[in-house]
Amino acid sequence: MSWFMPFAVVNLALGLAWGQTAKARKTDAQIKQEIIRESIGRYRGSCPCLDNTDRAGRMCGRPSAYSRFGGRSLICDEQDVTRKMVDDYRKRTGE
């Protein structure tokens, strides 16, 4: 019986400490970068954004899908990410 009490106290302390460790919440900037990565990841071509490179290793620039008029709507820049997108990401992922 003498070993039970210290064992119980240690287990209780460890359990409380484990419960207190909270996962660090992502910043808005981190979420914006994740949204950009997701958007580019869904694109099947080789030139989604201006600063990407094509299959030959050249900068995409104007031929990119992002810069084409009427082209696919991609998110390539933090300025493209709205507050609503960040809020929706937080709801979707529990961040």
C-alpha positions as CSV (number, residue, x, y, z in Angstrom):
1,M,0.0,0.0,0.0
2,S,2.9,2.3,0.6
3,W,4.0,2.3,-3.0
4,F,0.4,3.1,-4.3
5,M,0.1,6.7,-3.0
6,P,3.3,8.0,-4.7
7,F,2.4,6.1,-7.8
8,A,-1.1,7.6,-7.9
9,V,0.3,11.2,-7.3
10,V,2.8,10.8,-10.1
11,N,0.2,9.5,-12.5
12,L,-2.2,12.4,-11.6
13,A,0.6,14.9,-12.1
14,L,1.5,13.5,-15.4
15,G,-2.1,13.4,-16.5
16,L,-2.6,17.0,-15.6
17,A,0.6,18.1,-17.4
18,W,-0.4,16.1,-20.5
19,G,-3.8,17.8,-20.5
20,Q,-2.2,21.3,-20.2
21,T,0.0,21.0,-23.2
22,A,-2.0,22.7,-25.9
23,K,-1.2,22.4,-29.6
24,A,0.2,25.7,-30.9
25,R,-2.3,27.5,-33.0
26,K,-1.2,28.4,-36.6
27,T,-0.8,32.0,-37.4
28,D,-2.8,33.7,-40.2
29,A,0.4,33.8,-42.3
30,Q,0.9,30.1,-41.8
31,I,-2.7,29.4,-42.8
32,K,-2.4,31.6,-45.9
33,Q,0.7,29.7,-47.0
34,E,-1.1,26.4,-46.5
35,I,-4.1,27.6,-48.6
36,I,-1.7,28.7,-51.3
37,R,0.0,25.2,-51.2
38,E,-3.4,23.5,-51.4
39,S,-4.4,25.6,-54.4
40,I,-1.2,25.0,-56.3
41,G,-1.3,21.3,-55.4
42,R,-4.7,21.0,-57.1
43,Y,-3.4,22.4,-60.3
44,R,-2.4,19.6,-62.8
45,G,-0.3,21.7,-65.2
46,S,3.3,22.7,-65.0
47,C,2.9,26.5,-64.6
48,P,0.4,27.4,-61.9
49,C,1.9,30.7,-60.7
50,L,4.2,33.4,-62.0
51,D,7.2,32.4,-59.9
52,N,7.0,28.7,-60.5
53,T,9.2,27.0,-63.1
54,D,8.0,24.9,-66.1
55,R,9.2,21.4,-66.9
56,A,12.2,22.8,-68.7
57,G,13.2,24.8,-65.6
58,R,12.3,28.2,-67.0
59,M,10.3,30.7,-64.9
60,C,6.6,30.6,-65.9
61,G,5.9,34.3,-65.8
62,R,3.1,35.4,-68.2
63,P,2.2,31.9,-69.5
64,S,1.2,30.8,-66.0
65,A,-2.4,29.8,-65.3
66,Y,-2.5,32.6,-62.6
67,S,-1.8,35.4,-65.2
68,R,-4.0,34.1,-68.0
69,F,-7.2,36.1,-68.6
70,G,-10.2,33.7,-68.0
71,G,-7.8,31.0,-66.9
72,R,-8.0,28.8,-63.9
73,S,-8.5,30.7,-60.7
74,L,-5.5,30.0,-58.5
75,I,-4.3,31.3,-55.2
76,C,-0.6,32.2,-55.6
77,D,-0.1,35.1,-53.3
78,E,-1.0,36.0,-49.7
79,Q,-2.9,39.0,-51.0
80,D,-5.3,36.6,-52.8
81,V,-6.3,34.9,-49.5
82,T,-9.3,36.6,-47.9
83,R,-10.1,36.7,-44.2
84,K,-13.1,34.4,-45.0
85,M,-10.7,31.8,-46.5
86,V,-8.6,31.9,-43.3
87,D,-11.7,31.6,-41.1
88,D,-13.1,28.7,-43.2
89,Y,-9.7,26.9,-43.0
90,R,-9.7,27.2,-39.2
91,K,-13.3,25.8,-39.1
92,R,-12.4,23.0,-41.5
93,T,-9.2,21.9,-39.7
94,G,-10.1,22.8,-36.1
95,E,-7.2,25.3,-35.9
